[in-house]
Amino acid sequence: MIIVDGNPISISVSKSPSQGREILASLLENPILINASARLKEVPERNFSISEHVKHVYVFQREYATVDPKHVQVHLIGGFDDVSTKHAIRLTGPEGHKKKEGYSFPLCCKIVEALQNSQEKFHLQTLCVLGHNTKIDSYGNARPIIGGFLVDTSSGLIMPANFDKSSRSPDEIVRRIRVSVSSDDPSWHGKLLETYDTHHDRFQIAPCSWMNNWGRIAFMLQKLSDSEILFKCSTSPSAEPLDFVESQRRIWSYLAKNPDWRQTFSGRKPHIFKRDNHGGWLKCV
């Protein structure tokens, strides 16, 4: 169930194909959520680095951290109006007219539908997505206004943030592989990954598998130019961060050296990291 400002949203939980669209449309017009997005966009973006020596947890897409299910605060931020990208899906409407639908819209529909149909109570605080999170650059490309954000767990405040490579540990490359080339692993296909355990302050990177031919594929992909990588490997080439190509090359380098996933997850055991005395991460298993 989705709750906004202490009140459940007045949308039925019917299983109609358009349920997610109806929920999302209602939420995008909610004045409380509109004001929350406007306030967030006025906050200056913070550049975050491990050099700040602040205890933090970096969570990738499709990962989440354990929380208290009795009162879950939700912030949906990042998805933008990407219908102008080259990978936008063309759909045929009831009158035969074709329209475009990007990746963000159907994803947002699925998320809010899942939240609404759950027995848990989700207190939606921020909905900065789609038109509320879109800007047009000087070349006419749609880009997100906010691509990442930081949550201060002591106060609950959120702010736009950009995270450099040093802040994305532990096991950054393996975690990137889990949410990309390993997405068809039947053990967690289509699921979110519980990666960080709040109660014990540790990361537990569950094992994943990938096809052995990824070693050969990765070797071939490494031969692509930077521009080819950007336009062939991204759903939104004009909106990617500056280190997108570098990150892709690092993933392929790892896969070329470790084509068999069992080299990474021996005995299909998870990678476990605990916090060290300096705020970094120490591998235990």
BAMARSE-413770 format. One record per residue: z, x, y negated of N, C-alpha, C, CB in turn; residue in one letter. Coordinates in steps of 0.1 Angstrom, whole numbers, padded with zeros to 4 digits, always signed. Glycine has a CB too. Example, Ala and Ser with C-alpha at 12.3 -4.5 7.8 and 13.67 -1.06 7.14 Angstrom:
+0078+0132+0057+0078+0123+0045+0078+0132+0033+0090+0113+0045A
+0071+0128+0022+0071+0137+0011+0079+0129+0000+0057+0141+0006S
END
This chain:
+0000+0008+0012+0000+0000+0000+0000+0009-0013+0012-0010+0000M
-0008+0006-0022-0009+0013-0035-0001+0006-0045-0024+0014-0040I
+0008+0013-0052+0017+0008-0062+0014+0015-0075+0032+0009-0058I
+0012+0007-0086+0009+0013-0099+0020+0008-0109-0005+0010-0104V
+0027+0017-0115+0037+0013-0124+0047+0004-0118+0031+0007-0137D
+0051+0006-0106+0061-0002-0099+0056-0015-0093+0072-0005-0108G
+0043-0018-0095+0038-0031-0089+0026-0028-0080+0033-0040-0101N
+0026-0035-0068+0015-0034-0059+0002-0039-0065+0018-0042-0046P
-0009-0033-0062-0021-0038-0068-0025-0051-0060-0033-0027-0066I
-0032-0060-0068-0035-0073-0062-0049-0073-0056-0034-0084-0073S
-0050-0065-0045-0062-0065-0037-0059-0068-0023-0069-0051-0039I
-0067-0076-0016-0064-0080-0002-0067-0068+0007-0073-0092+0002S
-0061-0069+0019-0063-0058+0029-0073-0062+0039-0049-0054+0035V
-0082-0071+0036-0093-0075+0045-0101-0063+0049-0102-0086+0039S
-0107-0063+0061-0115-0052+0066-0130-0053+0062-0114-0051+0081K
-0133-0059+0051-0147-0061+0047-0153-0047+0043-0148-0071+0034S
-0166-0045+0045-0172-0033+0042-0171-0028+0027-0187-0033+0045P
-0169-0038+0018-0168-0035+0004-0154-0033-0001-0175-0045-0004S
-0144-0034+0008-0130-0033+0004-0127-0021-0005-0121-0034+0016Q
-0131-0009+0000-0128+0003-0007-0134+0003-0021-0133+0015+0000G
-0146-0003-0022-0153-0003-0035-0145-0013-0045-0167-0008-0034R
-0141-0024-0039-0133-0033-0048-0120-0028-0053-0131-0046-0040E
-0113-0020-0044-0100-0014-0047-0103-0004-0058-0094-0008-0035I
-0113+0005-0056-0116+0016-0065-0120+0010-0079-0127+0025-0060L
-0128+0000-0079-0133-0006-0092-0121-0012-0100-0143-0018-0089A
-0111-0018-0093-0099-0023-0099-0091-0012-0105-0091-0032-0089S
-0089-0001-0097-0081+0010-0102-0087+0017-0114-0078+0019-0090L
-0100+0019-0114-0107+0026-0124-0106+0018-0138-0121+0028-0121L
-0103+0005-0137-0102-0003-0149-0087-0005-0153-0109-0016-0147E
-0078+0000-0145-0064-0002-0148-0060+0006-0161-0055+0002-0136N
-0055-0001-0171-0052+0006-0184-0041+0017-0182-0048-0004-0194P
-0032+0015-0173-0021+0025-0171-0027+0038-0166-0010+0020-0162I
-0036+0037-0156-0043+0048-0150-0053+0055-0159-0050+0044-0137L
-0059+0047-0167-0069+0052-0177-0061+0061-0187-0076+0041-0185I
-0050+0056-0192-0042+0064-0202-0036+0076-0195-0030+0055-0207N
-0032+0076-0182-0027+0088-0176-0038+0098-0175-0022+0084-0162A
-0051+0094-0172-0062+0104-0171-0064+0110-0185-0074+0097-0166S
-0064+0102-0195-0066+0106-0209-0056+0117-0213-0066+0095-0219A
-0043+0114-0210-0033+0124-0213-0035+0137-0206-0019+0118-0210R
-0039+0136-0193-0040+0148-0185-0052+0157-0190-0043+0144-0170L
-0062+0150-0195-0074+0158-0200-0071+0165-0213-0086+0149-0201K
-0061+0160-0220-0057+0167-0233-0048+0179-0231-0049+0157-0241E
-0043+0181-0218-0035+0193-0215-0044+0205-0213-0026+0190-0203V
-0041+0216-0220-0049+0229-0218-0049+0233-0203-0045+0240-0227P
-0060+0239-0199-0061+0244-0185-0053+0257-0184-0075+0246-0180E
-0045+0258-0173-0037+0270-0171-0044+0279-0161-0023+0267-0166R
-0045+0292-0164-0051+0302-0154-0039+0307-0146-0059+0313-0161N
-0040+0305-0133-0028+0308-0124-0032+0320-0116-0024+0297-0116F
-0022+0330-0115-0024+0342-0107-0012+0346-0100-0029+0354-0116S
-0013+0352-0089-0001+0356-0081+0008+0366-0089-0006+0363-0068I
+0002+0373-0099+0009+0383-0107+0020+0376-0116-0001+0390-0116S
+0020+0363-0116+0030+0356-0124+0044+0356-0117+0026+0342-0127E
+0044+0359-0104+0056+0360-0096+0063+0347-0096+0065+0371-0101H
+0056+0336-0095+0061+0322-0094+0059+0317-0080+0055+0313-0105V
+0069+0312-0073+0068+0306-0060+0058+0294-0061+0081+0301-0054K
+0047+0295-0053+0037+0284-0054+0031+0282-0040+0027+0287-0064H
+0024+0271-0038+0017+0268-0026+0003+0263-0030+0025+0257-0018V
-0007+0270-0025-0021+0266-0028-0026+0258-0016-0030+0279-0030Y
-0031+0246-0019-0036+0237-0009-0051+0234-0011-0028+0223-0009V
-0059+0237-0001-0073+0235-0001-0076+0220+0001-0081+0243+0009F
-0089+0216-0001-0093+0203+0002-0091+0200+0017-0108+0200-0002Q
-0087+0188+0021-0085+0184+0034-0072+0190+0040-0096+0188+0043R
-0064+0196+0031-0051+0201+0035-0040+0193+0028-0049+0216+0033E
-0028+0192+0033-0018+0186+0026-0004+0192+0030-0018+0170+0029Y
+0006+0189+0022+0019+0194+0025+0029+0182+0029+0025+0201+0012A
+0038+0185+0037+0048+0175+0042+0056+0170+0030+0057+0181+0053T
+0058+0157+0029+0066+0151+0018+0075+0141+0023+0057+0146+0007V
+0084+0135+0015+0092+0124+0019+0084+0111+0019+0105+0123+0009D
+0082+0105+0030+0073+0093+0031+0079+0081+0024+0070+0090+0045P
+0092+0081+0020+0098+0070+0014+0093+0068-0001+0113+0071+0014K
+0089+0078-0007+0084+0077-0021+0073+0088-0024+0096+0079-0031H
+0061+0084-0021+0050+0093-0022+0043+0091-0035+0040+0092-0010V
+0043+0101-0044+0035+0100-0056+0022+0106-0054+0043+0108-0068Q
+0011+0099-0058-0002+0103-0055-0010+0106-0068-0010+0092-0047V
-0017+0117-0068-0026+0121-0080-0039+0123-0074-0020+0133-0087H
-0049+0115-0077-0063+0117-0072-0071+0123-0084-0069+0103-0067L
-0074+0135-0083-0081+0143-0094-0091+0152-0088-0070+0151-0102I
-0103+0153-0095-0113+0163-0091-0126+0157-0089-0108+0170-0080G
-0128+0146-0081-0141+0140-0078-0148+0136-0091-0139+0129-0069G
-0160+0139-0093-0167+0135-0105-0180+0127-0102-0171+0148-0113F
-0187+0123-0112-0198+0114-0110-0210+0123-0107-0201+0106-0123D
-0212+0126-0094-0222+0136-0090-0235+0130-0085-0216+0145-0079D
-0238+0118-0090-0251+0112-0085-0263+0119-0090-0251+0098-0090V
-0262+0128-0100-0274+0135-0105-0277+0147-0097-0272+0138-0119S
-0268+0151-0087-0271+0163-0079-0282+0161-0069-0258+0167-0072T
-0287+0172-0064-0299+0172-0055-0295+0166-0042-0304+0186-0054K
-0282+0165-0038-0279+0160-0025-0274+0146-0026-0268+0168-0020H
-0276+0139-0038-0272+0125-0039-0279+0116-0028-0275+0119-0053A
-0271+0107-0022-0276+0099-0012-0284+0087-0018-0265+0094-0002I
-0296+0085-0013-0304+0073-0018-0301+0061-0009-0319+0077-0018R
-0297+0050-0015-0294+0038-0007-0303+0027-0012-0279+0034-0009L
-0306+0018-0003-0314+0006-0007-0305-0006-0009-0325+0003+0004T
-0306-0012-0021-0298-0024-0024-0304-0036-0018-0297-0025-0039G
-0297-0048-0021-0301-0060-0015-0315-0065-0019-0291-0071-0018P
-0320-0060-0030-0333-0065-0035-0343-0054-0032-0332-0068-0050E
-0340-0044-0024-0350-0034-0021-0350-0022-0031-0363-0040-0020G
-0343-0023-0042-0343-0012-0052-0335-0001-0047-0338-0017-0065H
-0339+0011-0049-0332+0023-0045-0323+0028-0056-0342+0034-0041K
-0311+0032-0052-0301+0038-0061-0295+0050-0055-0290+0027-0064K
-0289+0058-0064-0283+0071-0059-0268+0069-0057-0286+0082-0069K
-0263+0076-0047-0248+0076-0045-0244+0090-0041-0243+0065-0035E
-0236+0097-0049-0232+0110-0046-0222+0111-0035-0227+0117-0059G
-0215+0122-0034-0205+0124-0025-0191+0119-0029-0203+0139-0021Y
-0188+0120-0042-0175+0116-0047-0172+0101-0046-0174+0120-0061S
-0182+0093-0049-0179+0079-0049-0175+0073-0035-0191+0071-0054F
-0183+0076-0024-0179+0070-0011-0166+0077-0007-0189+0073-0001P
-0163+0089-0010-0151+0096-0006-0139+0089-0013-0151+0111-0009L
-0140+0086-0026-0129+0080-0033-0127+0066-0027-0133+0079-0048C
-0137+0059-0024-0136+0045-0018-0128+0046-0005-0150+0039-0015C
-0131+0056+0004-0124+0057+0016-0109+0061+0014-0131+0068+0025K
-0106+0069+0004-0093+0074+0002-0084+0062-0003-0092+0085-0009I
-0089+0054-0013-0081+0043-0018-0079+0032-0007-0087+0038-0031V
-0090+0030+0001-0089+0020+0011-0078+0024+0021-0103+0018+0018E
-0078+0037+0025-0068+0041+0035-0054+0040+0029-0071+0056+0039A
-0052+0043+0017-0039+0042+0011-0035+0028+0010-0039+0048-0003L
-0044+0019+0006-0040+0005+0005-0037-0002+0018-0052-0003-0002Q
-0044+0002+0029-0042-0004+0042-0030+0002+0049-0054-0003+0050N
-0024+0013+0044-0013+0019+0051+0000+0011+0049-0011+0033+0045S
+0009+0012+0058+0022+0006+0057+0031+0013+0048+0029+0005+0071Q
+0028+0026+0045+0036+0033+0035+0033+0029+0021+0034+0048+0037E
+0042+0032+0012+0040+0029-0002+0036+0041-0010+0054+0023-0009K
+0024+0040-0016+0019+0052-0023+0019+0048-0038+0004+0055-0019F
+0027+0056-0046+0028+0053-0060+0018+0061-0067+0043+0057-0065H
+0007+0055-0071-0005+0061-0077-0001+0064-0092-0017+0053-0076L
-0001+0077-0095+0003+0082-0108-0010+0085-0117+0012+0094-0108Q
-0020+0091-0110-0032+0095-0118-0044+0092-0110-0031+0110-0121T
-0055+0088-0116-0068+0086-0110-0078+0091-0119-0070+0070-0107L
-0080+0104-0119-0089+0111-0128-0101+0115-0120-0083+0123-0135C
-0110+0105-0117-0121+0108-0108-0134+0100-0114-0119+0103-0094V
-0145+0104-0109-0158+0097-0112-0160+0098-0127-0158+0083-0107L
-0163+0086-0134-0166+0087-0148-0155+0092-0157-0170+0073-0153G
-0142+0090-0152-0131+0095-0160-0130+0110-0159-0118+0089-0155H
-0137+0117-0150-0136+0131-0148-0150+0138-0149-0129+0135-0135N
-0158+0133-0157-0172+0138-0158-0176+0142-0172-0182+0128-0152T
-0182+0154-0173-0188+0158-0186-0202+0163-0183-0179+0169-0192K
-0210+0163-0193-0224+0168-0192-0225+0181-0200-0234+0157-0198I
-0230+0192-0193-0231+0204-0199-0244+0205-0208-0231+0216-0189D
-0247+0217-0214-0258+0218-0223-0271+0217-0216-0257+0231-0230S
-0271+0218-0203-0284+0217-0195-0286+0203-0189-0284+0227-0184Y
-0277+0194-0192-0278+0180-0188-0272+0178-0174-0292+0176-0188G
-0265+0188-0169-0259+0187-0155-0245+0180-0156-0258+0201-0149N
-0242+0172-0146-0228+0166-0146-0219+0176-0140-0229+0153-0137A
-0207+0177-0146-0197+0187-0141-0183+0180-0142-0197+0200-0150R
-0174+0184-0134-0160+0178-0135-0153+0184-0147-0152+0181-0122P
-0145+0176-0153-0137+0180-0164-0125+0188-0159-0132+0169-0173I
-0119+0183-0148-0108+0190-0141-0112+0192-0127-0095+0181-0142I
-0112+0205-0122-0115+0209-0109-0103+0212-0100-0125+0220-0109G
-0092+0215-0106-0080+0219-0099-0068+0216-0108-0080+0234-0095G
-0056+0214-0102-0045+0211-0110-0032+0217-0104-0043+0196-0112F
-0022+0219-0112-0009+0225-0108+0001+0214-0109-0006+0237-0116L
+0010+0213-0099+0021+0204-0099+0034+0212-0100+0021+0195-0086V
+0042+0209-0110+0055+0215-0111+0065+0206-0103+0060+0216-0126D
+0069+0211-0091+0077+0202-0083+0091+0200-0088+0078+0209-0069T
+0096+0208-0097+0109+0206-0103+0109+0194-0113+0114+0218-0109S
+0098+0192-0120+0097+0182-0130+0087+0170-0126+0093+0188-0143S
+0078+0173-0117+0068+0163-0114+0056+0163-0123+0074+0150-0113G
+0056+0172-0133+0045+0173-0143+0033+0179-0136+0050+0181-0155L
+0021+0175-0140+0009+0181-0136+0001+0186-0147+0001+0171-0127I
-0007+0196-0145-0016+0202-0155-0028+0207-0149-0008+0213-0163M
-0040+0207-0157-0052+0213-0151-0050+0228-0149-0064+0211-0161P
-0056+0233-0139-0053+0247-0136-0065+0254-0129-0041+0249-0127A
-0067+0266-0131-0077+0274-0124-0070+0285-0117-0087+0280-0134N
-0073+0287-0104-0065+0296-0095-0074+0308-0091-0060+0289-0083F
-0070+0320-0094-0078+0331-0090-0076+0334-0075-0074+0344-0099D
-0084+0344-0070-0084+0346-0056-0070+0350-0050-0094+0357-0053K
-0063+0357-0058-0050+0362-0053-0040+0351-0051-0044+0372-0063S
-0042+0340-0056-0032+0329-0055-0035+0320-0044-0032+0321-0068S
-0045+0322-0036-0049+0313-0026-0045+0316-0012-0064+0311-0025R
-0036+0326-0011-0031+0330+0002-0020+0320+0007-0025+0345+0002S
-0017+0321+0020-0021+0330+0030-0033+0325+0038-0009+0333+0039P
-0039+0335+0045-0050+0331+0055-0061+0324+0048-0044+0323+0066D
-0065+0328+0036-0075+0321+0028-0088+0319+0036-0078+0328+0015E
-0094+0329+0041-0107+0328+0047-0107+0320+0060-0112+0342+0051I
-0097+0321+0068-0095+0313+0080-0094+0298+0076-0084+0317+0089V
-0086+0296+0066-0084+0282+0061-0097+0276+0056-0073+0281+0051R
-0105+0284+0049-0118+0280+0044-0127+0276+0056-0125+0291+0035R
-0127+0285+0066-0135+0282+0078-0131+0269+0084-0134+0293+0088I
-0118+0266+0085-0113+0254+0091-0119+0241+0084-0098+0253+0090R
-0121+0242+0071-0126+0230+0064-0141+0230+0062-0119+0228+0051V
-0148+0240+0068-0162+0241+0066-0169+0241+0080-0166+0253+0058S
-0171+0253+0085-0179+0254+0098-0171+0249+0110-0183+0268+0100V
-0158+0247+0109-0150+0242+0120-0147+0227+0119-0137+0249+0121S
-0154+0220+0110-0151+0206+0107-0154+0197+0119-0158+0202+0095S
-0162+0202+0128-0165+0194+0140-0156+0196+0152-0180+0197+0144D
-0146+0205+0150-0136+0207+0160-0130+0194+0165-0125+0217+0156D
-0132+0189+0177-0127+0176+0181-0112+0174+0180-0131+0173+0195P
-0104+0185+0179-0090+0184+0178-0085+0178+0165-0083+0197+0181S
-0093+0179+0155-0089+0174+0142-0101+0168+0134-0081+0184+0134W
-0111+0165+0140-0123+0160+0133-0120+0148+0125-0134+0156+0143H
-0123+0149+0112-0122+0137+0103-0107+0136+0098-0126+0125+0109G
-0098+0145+0101-0085+0144+0097-0081+0153+0086-0075+0146+0109K
-0070+0150+0079-0064+0159+0069-0056+0169+0077-0056+0152+0058L
-0054+0181+0072-0046+0191+0079-0033+0194+0073-0054+0204+0080L
-0022+0191+0081-0009+0194+0076-0007+0209+0077+0002+0186+0083E
-0008+0216+0065-0008+0231+0065+0005+0237+0061-0019+0236+0056T
+0012+0231+0051+0024+0236+0046+0036+0227+0049+0023+0238+0031Y
+0047+0233+0054+0059+0225+0058+0069+0227+0046+0065+0230+0071D
+0070+0217+0038+0079+0218+0027+0094+0220+0031+0079+0205+0019T
+0098+0214+0042+0112+0215+0046+0116+0229+0050+0115+0205+0057H
+0107+0237+0056+0110+0250+0060+0103+0261+0052+0106+0252+0075H
+0096+0257+0041+0089+0267+0033+0081+0276+0041+0099+0274+0024D
+0072+0271+0048+0063+0280+0056+0049+0273+0058+0069+0283+0070R
+0039+0282+0060+0026+0277+0064+0024+0278+0079+0015+0286+0056F
+0018+0267+0084+0014+0267+0098+0000+0264+0099+0023+0257+0107Q
-0009+0274+0102-0023+0272+0102-0027+0269+0116-0031+0285+0097I
-0030+0256+0119-0033+0251+0132-0046+0258+0137-0034+0236+0133A
-0048+0261+0150-0060+0267+0155-0072+0258+0154-0058+0271+0169P
-0083+0264+0152-0096+0257+0151-0106+0265+0159-0100+0254+0137C
-0117+0258+0163-0128+0265+0170-0141+0264+0162-0129+0259+0184S
-0150+0273+0165-0164+0272+0159-0173+0277+0170-0165+0280+0146W
-0186+0273+0169-0196+0277+0178-0199+0292+0178-0209+0269+0176M
-0201+0298+0189-0203+0312+0190-0216+0317+0182-0205+0317+0204N
-0225+0308+0181-0238+0311+0174-0235+0313+0159-0248+0301+0176N
-0223+0310+0154-0221+0312+0140-0221+0326+0136-0207+0305+0136W
-0218+0335+0145-0220+0349+0142-0234+0353+0138-0215+0358+0154G
-0244+0348+0146-0258+0350+0143-0262+0343+0130-0267+0345+0154R
-0257+0330+0128-0261+0323+0116-0255+0330+0104-0255+0308+0117I
-0243+0334+0105-0236+0341+0093-0244+0354+0090-0222+0344+0097A
-0249+0361+0100-0256+0374+0097-0269+0370+0089-0260+0381+0110F
-0276+0359+0093-0288+0355+0086-0285+0351+0072-0295+0345+0094M
-0274+0343+0070-0271+0337+0057-0267+0348+0047-0259+0328+0058L
-0262+0359+0052-0258+0370+0043-0270+0376+0036-0251+0381+0051Q
-0282+0374+0042-0294+0380+0036-0299+0371+0024-0305+0381+0046K
-0294+0359+0022-0298+0351+0011-0294+0357-0002-0292+0337+0012L
-0302+0354-0013-0298+0358-0026-0287+0349-0032-0310+0358-0036S
-0281+0353-0042-0270+0345-0048-0275+0331-0052-0264+0352-0061D
-0287+0331-0058-0292+0317-0062-0295+0309-0050-0304+0319-0071S
-0300+0315-0039-0303+0307-0027-0291+0302-0021-0311+0316-0017E
-0280+0310-0021-0267+0305-0015-0262+0293-0023-0257+0317-0016I
-0263+0294-0036-0258+0284-0045-0265+0271-0043-0259+0288-0060L
-0278+0271-0042-0286+0259-0041-0288+0254-0027-0299+0261-0047F
-0285+0262-0017-0287+0257-0003-0273+0254+0003-0294+0268+0005K
-0263+0259-0002-0250+0257+0005-0240+0249-0003-0243+0271+0007C
-0244+0244-0015-0235+0236-0023-0241+0222-0025-0233+0243-0037S
-0232+0212-0025-0236+0198-0028-0238+0196-0043-0226+0188-0022T
-0231+0205-0051-0232+0203-0066-0233+0217-0072-0219+0196-0071S
-0245+0223-0071-0247+0237-0075-0243+0240-0089-0261+0241-0073P
-0245+0231-0098-0242+0233-0112-0227+0232-0116-0249+0223-0121S
-0219+0227-0106-0205+0225-0108-0196+0234-0101-0201+0211-0105A
-0201+0244-0094-0193+0253-0086-0186+0263-0094-0202+0260-0075E
-0174+0268-0090-0167+0278-0097-0175+0292-0096-0153+0280-0092P
-0171+0301-0105-0178+0314-0106-0178+0322-0093-0173+0322-0117L
-0167+0320-0085-0166+0328-0073-0171+0321-0060-0152+0332-0071D
-0179+0310-0062-0184+0303-0050-0192+0311-0041-0192+0291-0055F
-0202+0319-0047-0211+0327-0038-0203+0338-0031-0222+0333-0047V
-0194+0344-0039-0185+0355-0033-0177+0349-0021-0176+0361-0044E
-0171+0337-0023-0164+0331-0012-0172+0328+0000-0157+0318-0017S
-0184+0323-0002-0193+0321+0009-0196+0334+0017-0206+0314+0005Q
-0199+0345+0009-0202+0357+0016-0190+0363+0024-0206+0368+0005R
-0178+0361+0019-0166+0365+0026-0164+0357+0039-0154+0363+0017R
-0167+0344+0039-0167+0336+0051-0177+0341+0061-0169+0321+0047I
-0189+0344+0057-0199+0348+0066-0196+0362+0072-0213+0348+0059W
-0191+0370+0063-0187+0384+0068-0177+0383+0079-0182+0392+0056S
-0167+0374+0077-0156+0372+0087-0162+0367+0100-0145+0362+0082Y
-0171+0357+0099-0177+0351+0111-0186+0360+0118-0185+0338+0107L
-0193+0369+0111-0202+0379+0117-0194+0389+0125-0210+0386+0107A
-0182+0392+0121-0173+0401+0128-0164+0394+0139-0163+0408+0118K
-0163+0381+0137-0154+0374+0147-0162+0361+0151-0141+0370+0140N
-0173+0363+0159-0181+0351+0163-0174+0342+0173-0194+0356+0169P
-0164+0348+0180-0157+0340+0190-0144+0336+0183-0154+0348+0203D
-0141+0323+0182-0129+0318+0175-0116+0323+0182-0129+0303+0174W
-0117+0326+0195-0105+0330+0202-0101+0344+0198-0108+0330+0217R
-0110+0352+0191-0105+0364+0185-0095+0362+0173-0117+0372+0180Q
-0097+0350+0167-0088+0346+0156-0075+0339+0161-0095+0338+0146T
-0077+0330+0170-0066+0322+0175-0064+0325+0190-0068+0307+0172F
-0058+0336+0193-0056+0340+0207-0047+0330+0214-0050+0354+0208S
-0051+0325+0225-0042+0315+0232-0042+0302+0225-0029+0320+0234G
-0050+0299+0215-0051+0287+0207-0037+0285+0200-0055+0275+0215R
-0031+0296+0196-0018+0295+0189-0020+0295+0174-0009+0307+0194K
-0011+0288+0167-0013+0287+0152-0009+0300+0146-0004+0276+0147P
-0013+0302+0133-0008+0313+0125+0003+0308+0116-0020+0319+0116H
+0014+0314+0117+0026+0310+0109+0030+0320+0099+0038+0306+0119I
+0032+0316+0087+0036+0325+0076+0049+0320+0070+0025+0326+0065F
+0058+0329+0067+0071+0325+0060+0071+0333+0047+0083+0329+0069K
+0079+0328+0038+0080+0334+0025+0088+0347+0026+0087+0324+0015R
+0083+0358+0020+0091+0370+0019+0100+0371+0007+0082+0383+0020D
+0107+0382+0006+0117+0383-0005+0111+0384-0019+0126+0395-0003N
+0098+0386-0019+0091+0388-0032+0082+0376-0036+0082+0400-0032H
+0084+0365-0028+0076+0353-0031+0062+0352-0024+0074+0351-0045G
+0059+0363-0017+0046+0363-0010+0048+0357+0004+0040+0378-0009G
+0038+0360+0013+0038+0354+0026+0037+0365+0037+0026+0345+0028W
+0046+0363+0047+0047+0373+0058+0043+0366+0071+0061+0379+0059L
+0033+0371+0078+0028+0365+0090+0038+0367+0101+0015+0370+0095K
+0042+0356+0108+0052+0357+0119+0046+0356+0132+0063+0345+0117C
+0036+0347+0133+0029+0345+0146+0013+0347+0144+0032+0332+0153V
END
